[in-house]
Amino acid sequence: YELPNKPISNLSKGNMQKVGIIQMVLNEGDLYLFDEPTDGLDKESIELFIDDLFKLSNEGKTIVISTHKRSIYSKLKPKIYKFEDGICNEKKRKT
């Protein structure tokens, strides 16, 4: 992920998202939670992020993503849960 050489307080929204993703990659865990992680990212950064998630998934890590952009994550073949009016409905995976 490319970042400009600036203080963090002067970074754009997209670059702040990249900082958060870099922190995630550097701190190993078993569970990763994201809320709209691709918001503000350019296409190249989204592809890098999806590749990172794919690697984590292949390592058996649990990844939870809250998003309105489901199609971005199709490479991961996610299990999708839709929350509507406080009710959770599991959707079938597309194969």
DRENTORKOL-3810 file (N, C-alpha, C; in nm, 4 decimals):
REM DRENTORKOL-3810
@n.u->0.0850; n.v->-0.1171; n.w->0.0000; ca.u->0.0000; ca.v->0.0000; ca.w->0.0000; c.u->0.0894; c.v->0.1232; c.w->0.0000
@n.u->0.0714; n.v->0.2086; n.w->-0.0957; ca.u->0.1526; ca.v->0.3299; ca.w->-0.1036; c.u->0.0865; c.v->0.4411; c.w->-0.0244
@n.u->0.1680; n.v->0.5087; n.w->0.0549; ca.u->0.1211; ca.v->0.6217; ca.w->0.1356; c.u->0.2111; c.v->0.7417; c.w->0.1124
@n.u->0.1545; n.v->0.8611; n.w->0.1119; ca.u->0.2394; ca.v->0.9803; ca.w->0.1000; c.u->0.3192; c.v->1.0003; c.w->0.2287
@n.u->0.4303; n.v->1.0682; n.w->0.2162; ca.u->0.5155; ca.v->1.0952; ca.w->0.3325; c.u->0.4627; c.v->1.2198; c.w->0.4043
@n.u->0.3561; n.v->1.1990; n.w->0.4842; ca.u->0.2897; ca.v->1.3078; ca.w->0.5560; c.u->0.2565; c.v->1.2591; c.w->0.6967
@n.u->0.2363; n.v->1.3522; n.w->0.7888; ca.u->0.1838; ca.v->1.3109; ca.w->0.9193; c.u->0.0462; c.v->1.2454; c.w->0.9009
@n.u->0.0154; n.v->1.1469; n.w->0.9836; ca.u->-0.1126; ca.v->1.0767; ca.w->0.9728; c.u->-0.2303; c.v->1.1737; c.w->0.9772
@n.u->-0.2202; n.v->1.2768; n.w->1.0572; ca.u->-0.3311; ca.v->1.3726; ca.w->1.0700; c.u->-0.3609; c.v->1.4464; c.w->0.9400
@n.u->-0.2677; n.v->1.4446; n.w->0.8434; ca.u->-0.2865; ca.v->1.5131; ca.w->0.7159; c.u->-0.3241; c.v->1.4188; c.w->0.6013
@n.u->-0.3514; n.v->1.2926; n.w->0.6315; ca.u->-0.3835; ca.v->1.1958; ca.w->0.5268; c.u->-0.5301; c.v->1.2042; c.w->0.4864
@n.u->-0.5562; n.v->1.1661; n.w->0.3626; ca.u->-0.6940; ca.v->1.1604; ca.w->0.3115; c.u->-0.7671; c.v->1.0412; c.w->0.3732
@n.u->-0.8977; n.v->1.0354; n.w->0.3511; ca.u->-0.9784; ca.v->0.9245; ca.w->0.4031; c.u->-0.9267; c.v->0.7903; c.w->0.3510
@n.u->-0.9002; n.v->0.7825; n.w->0.2217; ca.u->-0.8495; ca.v->0.6587; ca.w->0.1628; c.u->-0.7162; c.v->0.6169; c.w->0.2207
@n.u->-0.6274; n.v->0.7142; n.w->0.2411; ca.u->-0.4973; ca.v->0.6815; ca.w->0.2988; c.u->-0.5089; c.v->0.6427; c.w->0.4458
@n.u->-0.6060; n.v->0.6987; n.w->0.5167; ca.u->-0.6300; ca.v->0.6564; ca.w->0.6554; c.u->-0.6798; c.v->0.5111; c.w->0.6570
@n.u->-0.7620; n.v->0.4745; n.w->0.5582; ca.u->-0.8068; ca.v->0.3359; ca.w->0.5465; c.u->-0.6863; c.v->0.2444; c.w->0.5256
@n.u->-0.5927; n.v->0.2876; n.w->0.4411; ca.u->-0.4720; ca.v->0.2078; ca.w->0.4166; c.u->-0.3921; c.v->0.1886; c.w->0.5448
@n.u->-0.3807; n.v->0.2926; n.w->0.6265; ca.u->-0.3084; ca.v->0.2816; ca.w->0.7544; c.u->-0.3746; c.v->0.1745; c.w->0.8411
@n.u->-0.5080; n.v->0.1745; n.w->0.8456; ca.u->-0.5800; ca.v->0.0740; ca.w->0.9233; c.u->-0.5552; c.v->-0.0671; c.w->0.8712
@n.u->-0.5522; n.v->-0.0815; n.w->0.7405; ca.u->-0.5270; ca.v->-0.2130; ca.w->0.6801; c.u->-0.3847; c.v->-0.2586; c.w->0.7105
@n.u->-0.2900; n.v->-0.1683; n.w->0.7006; ca.u->-0.1505; ca.v->-0.2022; ca.w->0.7313; c.u->-0.1390; c.v->-0.2469; c.w->0.8763
@n.u->-0.2069; n.v->-0.1779; n.w->0.9670; ca.u->-0.2064; ca.v->-0.2191; ca.w->1.1079; c.u->-0.2623; c.v->-0.3600; c.w->1.1219
@n.u->-0.3674; n.v->-0.3901; n.w->1.0488; ca.u->-0.4276; ca.v->-0.5228; ca.w->1.0527; c.u->-0.3287; c.v->-0.6287; c.w->1.0072
@n.u->-0.2603; n.v->-0.6030; n.w->0.8978; ca.u->-0.1658; ca.v->-0.6998; ca.w->0.8430; c.u->-0.0492; c.v->-0.7242; c.w->0.9400
@n.u->-0.0074; n.v->-0.6206; n.w->1.0097; ca.u->0.1076; ca.v->-0.6329; ca.w->1.1003; c.u->0.0738; c.v->-0.7012; c.w->1.2322
@n.u->-0.0536; n.v->-0.7017; n.w->1.2718; ca.u->-0.0950; ca.v->-0.7621; ca.w->1.3987; c.u->-0.1707; c.v->-0.8907; c.w->1.3706
@n.u->-0.1042; n.v->-1.0029; n.w->1.3966; ca.u->-0.1636; ca.v->-1.1327; ca.w->1.3675; c.u->-0.2707; c.v->-1.1679; c.w->1.4698
@n.u->-0.3834; n.v->-1.2165; n.w->1.4210; ca.u->-0.4919; ca.v->-1.2585; ca.w->1.5086; c.u->-0.5694; c.v->-1.3721; c.w->1.4452
@n.u->-0.6697; n.v->-1.4211; n.w->1.5156; ca.u->-0.7551; ca.v->-1.5270; ca.w->1.4628; c.u->-0.8863; c.v->-1.4727; c.w->1.4091
@n.u->-0.9214; n.v->-1.3507; n.w->1.4509; ca.u->-1.0473; ca.v->-1.2881; ca.w->1.4114; c.u->-1.0207; c.v->-1.1452; c.w->1.3656
@n.u->-1.0762; n.v->-1.1108; n.w->1.2504; ca.u->-1.0603; ca.v->-0.9765; ca.w->1.1951; c.u->-1.1989; c.v->-0.9184; c.w->1.1683
@n.u->-1.2249; n.v->-0.7992; n.w->1.2221; ca.u->-1.3535; ca.v->-0.7311; ca.w->1.2047; c.u->-1.3325; c.v->-0.6037; c.w->1.1248
@n.u->-1.4159; n.v->-0.5835; n.w->1.0227; ca.u->-1.4042; ca.v->-0.4651; ca.w->0.9383; c.u->-1.5409; c.v->-0.4024; c.w->0.9160
@n.u->-1.5442; n.v->-0.2714; n.w->0.9153; ca.u->-1.6662; ca.v->-0.1963; ca.w->0.8834; c.u->-1.6358; c.v->-0.1110; c.w->0.7611
@n.u->-1.6918; n.v->-0.1494; n.w->0.6467; ca.u->-1.6705; ca.v->-0.0789; ca.w->0.5191; c.u->-1.5216; c.v->-0.0512; c.w->0.4940
@n.u->-1.4379; n.v->-0.1548; n.w->0.4948; ca.u->-1.2929; ca.v->-0.1337; ca.w->0.4838; c.u->-1.2443; c.v->-0.0783; c.w->0.3502
@n.u->-1.3227; n.v->-0.0938; n.w->0.2428; ca.u->-1.2765; ca.v->-0.0444; ca.w->0.1125; c.u->-1.3251; c.v->0.0964; c.w->0.0819
@n.u->-1.4010; n.v->0.1552; n.w->0.1725; ca.u->-1.4534; ca.v->0.2895; ca.w->0.1514; c.u->-1.3375; c.v->0.3888; c.w->0.1382
@n.u->-1.3294; n.v->0.4544; n.w->0.0260; ca.u->-1.2245; ca.v->0.5537; ca.w->0.0029; c.u->-1.0993; c.v->0.4983; c.w->-0.0618
@n.u->-1.0929; n.v->0.3661; n.w->-0.0846; ca.u->-0.9739; ca.v->0.3073; ca.w->-0.1456; c.u->-0.9828; c.v->0.3096; c.w->-0.2976
@n.u->-0.8671; n.v->0.3216; n.w->-0.3624; ca.u->-0.8617; ca.v->0.3128; ca.w->-0.5081; c.u->-0.8639; c.v->0.1647; c.w->-0.5483
@n.u->-0.8845; n.v->0.1376; n.w->-0.6761; ca.u->-0.8996; ca.v->0.0005; ca.w->-0.7262; c.u->-0.7795; c.v->-0.0871; c.w->-0.6906
@n.u->-0.6590; n.v->-0.0358; n.w->-0.7073; ca.u->-0.5376; ca.v->-0.1132; ca.w->-0.6778; c.u->-0.5312; c.v->-0.1511; c.w->-0.5295
@n.u->-0.5640; n.v->-0.0576; n.w->-0.4413; ca.u->-0.5618; ca.v->-0.0855; ca.w->-0.2979; c.u->-0.6694; c.v->-0.1860; c.w->-0.2590
@n.u->-0.7852; n.v->-0.1789; n.w->-0.3249; ca.u->-0.8912; ca.v->-0.2775; ca.w->-0.2988; c.u->-0.8423; c.v->-0.4165; c.w->-0.3363
@n.u->-0.7768; n.v->-0.4284; n.w->-0.4500; ca.u->-0.7246; ca.v->-0.5584; ca.w->-0.4934; c.u->-0.6203; c.v->-0.6112; c.w->-0.3948
@n.u->-0.5319; n.v->-0.5260; n.w->-0.3466; ca.u->-0.4331; ca.v->-0.5676; ca.w->-0.2458; c.u->-0.5022; c.v->-0.6143; c.w->-0.1180
@n.u->-0.6043; n.v->-0.5404; n.w->-0.0759; ca.u->-0.6775; ca.v->-0.5745; ca.w->0.0448; c.u->-0.7462; c.v->-0.7101; c.w->0.0301
@n.u->-0.8116; n.v->-0.7332; n.w->-0.0834; ca.u->-0.8795; ca.v->-0.8608; ca.w->-0.1071; c.u->-0.7775; c.v->-0.9745; c.w->-0.1077
@n.u->-0.6617; n.v->-0.9524; n.w->-0.1670; ca.u->-0.5559; ca.v->-1.0541; ca.w->-0.1650; c.u->-0.5121; c.v->-1.0848; c.w->-0.0218
@n.u->-0.4994; n.v->-0.9813; n.w->0.0608; ca.u->-0.4637; ca.v->-1.0019; ca.w->0.2018; c.u->-0.5714; c.v->-1.0832; c.w->0.2737
@n.u->-0.6983; n.v->-1.0508; n.w->0.2475; ca.u->-0.8080; ca.v->-1.1250; ca.w->0.3091; c.u->-0.8087; c.v->-1.2701; c.w->0.2616
@n.u->-0.7817; n.v->-1.2916; n.w->0.1350; ca.u->-0.7779; ca.v->-1.4266; ca.w->0.0791; c.u->-0.6707; c.v->-1.5093; c.w->0.1499
@n.u->-0.5531; n.v->-1.4508; n.w->0.1715; ca.u->-0.4447; ca.v->-1.5207; ca.w->0.2426; c.u->-0.4869; c.v->-1.5535; c.w->0.3854
@n.u->-0.5473; n.v->-1.4573; n.w->0.4545; ca.u->-0.5925; ca.v->-1.4812; ca.w->0.5912; c.u->-0.6978; c.v->-1.5919; c.w->0.5950
@n.u->-0.7895; n.v->-1.5901; n.w->0.4997; ca.u->-0.8940; ca.v->-1.6912; ca.w->0.4926; c.u->-0.8332; c.v->-1.8300; c.w->0.4715
@n.u->-0.7348; n.v->-1.8384; n.w->0.3845; ca.u->-0.6674; ca.v->-1.9660; ca.w->0.3585; c.u->-0.5882; c.v->-2.0153; c.w->0.4791
@n.u->-0.5536; n.v->-1.9253; n.w->0.5701; ca.u->-0.4843; ca.v->-1.9627; ca.w->0.6937; c.u->-0.5836; c.v->-2.0030; c.w->0.8033
@n.u->-0.7132; n.v->-2.0034; n.w->0.7685; ca.u->-0.8151; ca.v->-2.0431; ca.w->0.8651; c.u->-0.8606; c.v->-1.9318; c.w->0.9580
@n.u->-0.8268; n.v->-1.8078; n.w->0.9257; ca.u->-0.8674; ca.v->-1.6938; ca.w->1.0076; c.u->-1.0145; c.v->-1.6615; c.w->0.9821
@n.u->-1.0816; n.v->-1.6092; n.w->1.0823; ca.u->-1.2200; ca.v->-1.5666; ca.w->1.0692; c.u->-1.2227; c.v->-1.4186; c.w->1.0347
@n.u->-1.2971; n.v->-1.3842; n.w->0.9310; ca.u->-1.3061; ca.v->-1.2461; ca.w->0.8841; c.u->-1.4534; c.v->-1.2063; c.w->0.8815
@n.u->-1.4851; n.v->-1.0975; n.w->0.9512; ca.u->-1.6217; ca.v->-1.0451; ca.w->0.9525; c.u->-1.6165; c.v->-0.9055; c.w->0.8911
@n.u->-1.6988; n.v->-0.8856; n.w->0.7878; ca.u->-1.6993; ca.v->-0.7581; ca.w->0.7170; c.u->-1.8424; c.v->-0.7049; c.w->0.7106
@n.u->-1.8609; n.v->-0.5846; n.w->0.7586; ca.u->-1.9875; ca.v->-0.5144; ca.w->0.7430; c.u->-1.9726; c.v->-0.4263; c.w->0.6190
@n.u->-2.0578; n.v->-0.4501; n.w->0.5193; ca.u->-2.0421; ca.v->-0.3770; ca.w->0.3940; c.u->-2.1731; c.v->-0.3683; c.w->0.3161
@n.u->-2.1786; n.v->-0.2714; n.w->0.2281; ca.u->-2.2879; ca.v->-0.2600; ca.w->0.1323; c.u->-2.2389; c.v->-0.3021; c.w->-0.0063
@n.u->-2.1097; n.v->-0.3331; n.w->-0.0167; ca.u->-2.0467; ca.v->-0.3648; ca.w->-0.1455; c.u->-2.0072; c.v->-0.5127; c.w->-0.1505
@n.u->-2.1033; n.v->-0.6008; n.w->-0.1487; ca.u->-2.0754; ca.v->-0.7443; ca.w->-0.1417; c.u->-1.9963; c.v->-0.7968; c.w->-0.2603
@n.u->-2.0184; n.v->-0.7438; n.w->-0.3791; ca.u->-1.9545; ca.v->-0.7982; ca.w->-0.4990; c.u->-1.8018; c.v->-0.7894; c.w->-0.4927
@n.u->-1.7497; n.v->-0.6939; n.w->-0.4191; ca.u->-1.6044; ca.v->-0.6787; ca.w->-0.4069; c.u->-1.5407; c.v->-0.8045; c.w->-0.3481
@n.u->-1.6152; n.v->-0.8739; n.w->-0.2616; ca.u->-1.5595; ca.v->-0.9855; ca.w->-0.1867; c.u->-1.5896; c.v->-1.1221; c.w->-0.2473
@n.u->-1.6404; n.v->-1.1286; n.w->-0.3699; ca.u->-1.6815; ca.v->-1.2553; ca.w->-0.4297; c.u->-1.5662; c.v->-1.3546; c.w->-0.4425
@n.u->-1.4441; n.v->-1.3077; n.w->-0.4610; ca.u->-1.3276; ca.v->-1.3960; ca.w->-0.4721; c.u->-1.3108; c.v->-1.4818; c.w->-0.3466
@n.u->-1.3563; n.v->-1.4300; n.w->-0.2333; ca.u->-1.3402; ca.v->-1.5012; ca.w->-0.1063; c.u->-1.4464; c.v->-1.6083; c.w->-0.0853
@n.u->-1.5475; n.v->-1.6114; n.w->-0.1712; ca.u->-1.6617; ca.v->-1.7026; ca.w->-0.1565; c.u->-1.7160; c.v->-1.6952; c.w->-0.0142
@n.u->-1.7618; n.v->-1.5776; n.w->0.0233; ca.u->-1.8027; ca.v->-1.5555; ca.w->0.1628; c.u->-1.9359; c.v->-1.6204; c.w->0.1992
@n.u->-1.9512; n.v->-1.6436; n.w->0.3268; ca.u->-2.0811; ca.v->-1.6802; ca.w->0.3817; c.u->-2.1460; c.v->-1.5468; c.w->0.4157
@n.u->-2.2626; n.v->-1.5209; n.w->0.3595; ca.u->-2.3251; ca.v->-1.3899; ca.w->0.3729; c.u->-2.4434; c.v->-1.3964; c.w->0.4678
@n.u->-2.4454; n.v->-1.3024; n.w->0.5602; ca.u->-2.5575; ca.v->-1.2867; ca.w->0.6507; c.u->-2.6166; c.v->-1.1493; c.w->0.6264
@n.u->-2.7449; n.v->-1.1439; n.w->0.6065; ca.u->-2.8118; ca.v->-1.0163; ca.w->0.5841; c.u->-2.8924; c.v->-0.9824; c.w->0.7094
@n.u->-2.8686; n.v->-0.8629; n.w->0.7622; ca.u->-2.9419; ca.v->-0.8148; ca.w->0.8787; c.u->-3.0444; c.v->-0.7122; c.w->0.8329
@n.u->-3.1695; n.v->-0.7378; n.w->0.8662; ca.u->-3.2754; ca.v->-0.6461; ca.w->0.8277; c.u->-3.3793; c.v->-0.6434; c.w->0.9388
@n.u->-3.4087; n.v->-0.5249; n.w->0.9873; ca.u->-3.5064; ca.v->-0.5082; ca.w->1.0960; c.u->-3.4717; c.v->-0.5932; c.w->1.2179
@n.u->-3.3416; n.v->-0.6037; n.w->1.2473; ca.u->-3.2973; ca.v->-0.6778; ca.w->1.3651; c.u->-3.2996; c.v->-0.8289; c.w->1.3489
@n.u->-3.3273; n.v->-0.8767; n.w->1.2284; ca.u->-3.3335; ca.v->-1.0206; ca.w->1.2029; c.u->-3.2193; c.v->-1.0583; c.w->1.1082
@n.u->-3.1510; n.v->-1.1675; n.w->1.1432; ca.u->-3.0392; ca.v->-1.2145; ca.w->1.0621; c.u->-3.0847; c.v->-1.3309; c.w->0.9751
@n.u->-3.0575; n.v->-1.3201; n.w->0.8464; ca.u->-3.0864; ca.v->-1.4276; ca.w->0.7512; c.u->-2.9593; c.v->-1.4668; c.w->0.6796
@n.u->-2.9251; n.v->-1.5972; n.w->0.6858; ca.u->-2.8071; ca.v->-1.6445; ca.w->0.6142; c.u->-2.8428; c.v->-1.6612; c.w->0.4679
@n.u->-2.7545; n.v->-1.6127; n.w->0.3829; ca.u->-2.7732; ca.v->-1.6295; ca.w->0.2380; c.u->-2.6813; c.v->-1.7421; c.w->0.1925
@n.u->-2.7186; n.v->-1.8101; n.w->0.0897; ca.u->-2.6364; ca.v->-1.9175; ca.w->0.0351; c.u->-2.5159; c.v->-1.8587; c.w->-0.0370
@n.u->-2.4044; n.v->-1.9301; n.w->-0.0303; ca.u->-2.2853; ca.v->-1.8902; ca.w->-0.1048; c.u->-2.3083; c.v->-1.9110; c.w->-0.2522
@n.u->-2.2540; n.v->-1.8214; n.w->-0.3295; ca.u->-2.2555; ca.v->-1.8407; ca.w->-0.4750; c.u->-2.1305; c.v->-1.9181; c.w->-0.5107
@n.u->-2.1449; n.v->-2.0264; n.w->-0.5838; ca.u->-2.0274; ca.v->-2.1074; ca.w->-0.6200; c.u->-1.9906; c.v->-2.0905; c.w->-0.7634
END
